[in-house]
Each structure stands twice: as C-alpha cells, then as structure tokens.
C-alpha cells in the first residue's frame, strides 16, 4: 500500500508501480528504478526480482570496494559473470516450436503465476498463445509486434467474460444526434494507416 503526497492510496504488488510512485533522489536508487522500468518494457515481468538481485550485487560491490578492490576489476568480474550466466541459461534452454501449442500454453501459464490473474491462467494462457500465433509473421517468427494486439477493457463482468476477437474491433458508438447511418449492409471498409 502506497500513500502519495496528494493523499492517493494505491494497493499493488507490482514492483514497477511501487518504484514509479516513490520519490527517489539517490543516484544508485534512481538506477534501480530505471532498471525496473526497462525490465517491465522488455519482458513485462520480473521487475521486483531484477531490483532485488541488482541491490544484492551492489551491496557485495560495496564490500569489495571497502576491501580495496579497484572498481574496474569489480566491473570486469561482473561482466564475466554475466557472460557465464547467459551461457549456462542458454545451455539449459529448451527450444519451443510455434507448432507446439501445449508447450506454448504451459510457458504462458508459468508467466501468469506471478500475476494477480494467476487463478485465471487456464483461461488466459490459451488466449495469449492464440493472440500471438494470430499476429506472428510466419516468415519472421522472432519478431512479434504486440502493437497488433489490442486489449479492450469493459466495466462490469468478470475475467470469465473474456473473449478473443480475430479481426478488427471498433469500440466507438454511433452518434445518433448527427443523423448519420446506423446500419450498413455489405459495406466495403478501407483502413489507411499513415
């Protein structure tokens, strides 16, 4: 629970929201806030974990500095450790094919377990997989543009009311005051993006 300077009370377990609402002045803490934002933008999860790990590494760096070890040596060592960690994770990784829907749904469910909607992972995970498979370019499956996906939230209802619409959703209502058309059959629609 966070109480802002304006008296607003926010209840969240999202690390990014917590860090964004904090007023930090210390440069190292500002760096951790930026790290959390970057993690959220690139991955969308793991913001708290990244800050905790980075904080622990900074704490150990302070111990090494107090022992008289030069900052360059510490920096080089952390760089080598990160390369080794990437190598270990790459060796452990199991490739998943886009045609293997079961593995994709399991991966999606795993990522939802840390979210507020974890109890709905059996419903939302297949949606997430279907959405990504719908917008992925088969010639270049490594690049998925999530700007092609739109989530429309509606007041009322529950998560169980979630539905996947493959196509376009116009969520604007017709203005009856203008005297315009309210129904058109066999219409041709052109979408122009510039």
Secondary structure as a PSIPRED ss2 file (coil, helix, strand):
# PSIPRED VFORMAT (PSIPRED V4.0)

   1 X C   1.000  0.000  0.000
   2 X E   0.000  0.000  1.000
   3 X E   0.000  0.000  1.000
   4 X C   1.000  0.000  0.000
   5 X C   1.000  0.000  0.000
   6 X C   1.000  0.000  0.000
   7 X C   1.000  0.000  0.000
   8 X C   1.000  0.000  0.000
   9 X E   0.000  0.000  1.000
  10 X E   0.000  0.000  1.000
  11 X C   1.000  0.000  0.000
  12 X C   1.000  0.000  0.000
  13 X C   1.000  0.000  0.000
  14 X C   1.000  0.000  0.000
  15 X H   0.000  1.000  0.000
  16 X H   0.000  1.000  0.000
  17 X H   0.000  1.000  0.000
  18 X H   0.000  1.000  0.000
  19 X H   0.000  1.000  0.000
  20 X H   0.000  1.000  0.000
  21 X H   0.000  1.000  0.000
  22 X C   1.000  0.000  0.000
  23 X C   1.000  0.000  0.000
  24 X C   1.000  0.000  0.000
  25 X C   1.000  0.000  0.000
  26 X C   1.000  0.000  0.000
  27 X H   0.000  1.000  0.000
  28 X H   0.000  1.000  0.000
  29 X H   0.000  1.000  0.000
  30 X H   0.000  1.000  0.000
  31 X H   0.000  1.000  0.000
  32 X H   0.000  1.000  0.000
  33 X H   0.000  1.000  0.000
  34 X H   0.000  1.000  0.000
  35 X H   0.000  1.000  0.000
  36 X H   0.000  1.000  0.000
  37 X H   0.000  1.000  0.000
  38 X H   0.000  1.000  0.000
  39 X H   0.000  1.000  0.000
  40 X H   0.000  1.000  0.000
  41 X H   0.000  1.000  0.000
  42 X H   0.000  1.000  0.000
  43 X C   1.000  0.000  0.000
  44 X C   1.000  0.000  0.000
  45 X C   1.000  0.000  0.000
  46 X C   1.000  0.000  0.000
  47 X H   0.000  1.000  0.000
  48 X H   0.000  1.000  0.000
  49 X H   0.000  1.000  0.000
  50 X H   0.000  1.000  0.000
  51 X H   0.000  1.000  0.000
  52 X H   0.000  1.000  0.000
  53 X H   0.000  1.000  0.000
  54 X H   0.000  1.000  0.000
  55 X H   0.000  1.000  0.000
  56 X H   0.000  1.000  0.000
  57 X H   0.000  1.000  0.000
  58 X H   0.000  1.000  0.000
  59 X H   0.000  1.000  0.000
  60 X H   0.000  1.000  0.000
  61 X H   0.000  1.000  0.000
  62 X H   0.000  1.000  0.000
  63 X H   0.000  1.000  0.000
  64 X H   0.000  1.000  0.000
  65 X H   0.000  1.000  0.000
  66 X H   0.000  1.000  0.000
  67 X C   1.000  0.000  0.000
  68 X C   1.000  0.000  0.000
  69 X C   1.000  0.000  0.000
  70 X C   1.000  0.000  0.000
  71 X H   0.000  1.000  0.000
  72 X H   0.000  1.000  0.000
  73 X H   0.000  1.000  0.000
  74 X H   0.000  1.000  0.000
  75 X H   0.000  1.000  0.000
  76 X H   0.000  1.000  0.000
  77 X H   0.000  1.000  0.000
  78 X H   0.000  1.000  0.000
  79 X H   0.000  1.000  0.000
  80 X H   0.000  1.000  0.000
  81 X H   0.000  1.000  0.000
  82 X H   0.000  1.000  0.000
  83 X H   0.000  1.000  0.000
  84 X H   0.000  1.000  0.000
  85 X H   0.000  1.000  0.000
  86 X H   0.000  1.000  0.000
  87 X H   0.000  1.000  0.000
  88 X H   0.000  1.000  0.000
  89 X H   0.000  1.000  0.000
  90 X H   0.000  1.000  0.000
  91 X H   0.000  1.000  0.000
  92 X H   0.000  1.000  0.000
  93 X C   1.000  0.000  0.000
  94 X C   1.000  0.000  0.000
  95 X C   1.000  0.000  0.000
  96 X C   1.000  0.000  0.000
  97 X C   1.000  0.000  0.000
  98 X C   1.000  0.000  0.000
  99 X C   1.000  0.000  0.000
 100 X C   1.000  0.000  0.000
 101 X H   0.000  1.000  0.000
 102 X H   0.000  1.000  0.000
 103 X H   0.000  1.000  0.000
 104 X H   0.000  1.000  0.000
 105 X H   0.000  1.000  0.000
 106 X H   0.000  1.000  0.000
 107 X H   0.000  1.000  0.000
 108 X H   0.000  1.000  0.000
 109 X H   0.000  1.000  0.000
 110 X H   0.000  1.000  0.000
 111 X H   0.000  1.000  0.000
 112 X H   0.000  1.000  0.000
 113 X C   1.000  0.000  0.000
 114 X C   1.000  0.000  0.000
 115 X C   1.000  0.000  0.000
 116 X C   1.000  0.000  0.000
 117 X C   1.000  0.000  0.000
 118 X H   0.000  1.000  0.000
 119 X H   0.000  1.000  0.000
 120 X H   0.000  1.000  0.000
 121 X H   0.000  1.000  0.000
 122 X H   0.000  1.000  0.000
 123 X H   0.000  1.000  0.000
 124 X H   0.000  1.000  0.000
 125 X H   0.000  1.000  0.000
 126 X H   0.000  1.000  0.000
 127 X H   0.000  1.000  0.000
 128 X H   0.000  1.000  0.000
 129 X H   0.000  1.000  0.000
 130 X H   0.000  1.000  0.000
 131 X H   0.000  1.000  0.000
 132 X H   0.000  1.000  0.000
 133 X H   0.000  1.000  0.000
 134 X H   0.000  1.000  0.000
 135 X H   0.000  1.000  0.000
 136 X C   1.000  0.000  0.000
 137 X C   1.000  0.000  0.000
 138 X H   0.000  1.000  0.000
 139 X H   0.000  1.000  0.000
 140 X H   0.000  1.000  0.000
 141 X C   1.000  0.000  0.000
 142 X C   1.000  0.000  0.000
 143 X C   1.000  0.000  0.000
 144 X C   1.000  0.000  0.000
 145 X C   1.000  0.000  0.000
 146 X H   0.000  1.000  0.000
 147 X H   0.000  1.000  0.000
 148 X H   0.000  1.000  0.000
 149 X C   1.000  0.000  0.000
 150 X C   1.000  0.000  0.000
 151 X C   1.000  0.000  0.000
 152 X C   1.000  0.000  0.000
 153 X C   1.000  0.000  0.000
 154 X C   1.000  0.000  0.000
 155 X C   1.000  0.000  0.000
 156 X C   1.000  0.000  0.000
 157 X C   1.000  0.000  0.000
 158 X C   1.000  0.000  0.000
 159 X H   0.000  1.000  0.000
 160 X H   0.000  1.000  0.000
 161 X H   0.000  1.000  0.000
 162 X C   1.000  0.000  0.000
 163 X C   1.000  0.000  0.000
 164 X C   1.000  0.000  0.000
 165 X C   1.000  0.000  0.000
 166 X C   1.000  0.000  0.000
 167 X C   1.000  0.000  0.000
 168 X C   1.000  0.000  0.000
 169 X C   1.000  0.000  0.000
 170 X C   1.000  0.000  0.000
 171 X C   1.000  0.000  0.000
 172 X C   1.000  0.000  0.000
 173 X C   1.000  0.000  0.000
 174 X C   1.000  0.000  0.000
 175 X C   1.000  0.000  0.000
 176 X H   0.000  1.000  0.000
 177 X H   0.000  1.000  0.000
 178 X H   0.000  1.000  0.000
 179 X C   1.000  0.000  0.000
 180 X C   1.000  0.000  0.000
 181 X C   1.000  0.000  0.000
 182 X C   1.000  0.000  0.000
 183 X C   1.000  0.000  0.000
 184 X C   1.000  0.000  0.000
 185 X C   1.000  0.000  0.000
 186 X C   1.000  0.000  0.000
 187 X C   1.000  0.000  0.000
 188 X C   1.000  0.000  0.000
 189 X C   1.000  0.000  0.000
 190 X C   1.000  0.000  0.000
 191 X C   1.000  0.000  0.000
 192 X C   1.000  0.000  0.000
 193 X C   1.000  0.000  0.000
 194 X C   1.000  0.000  0.000
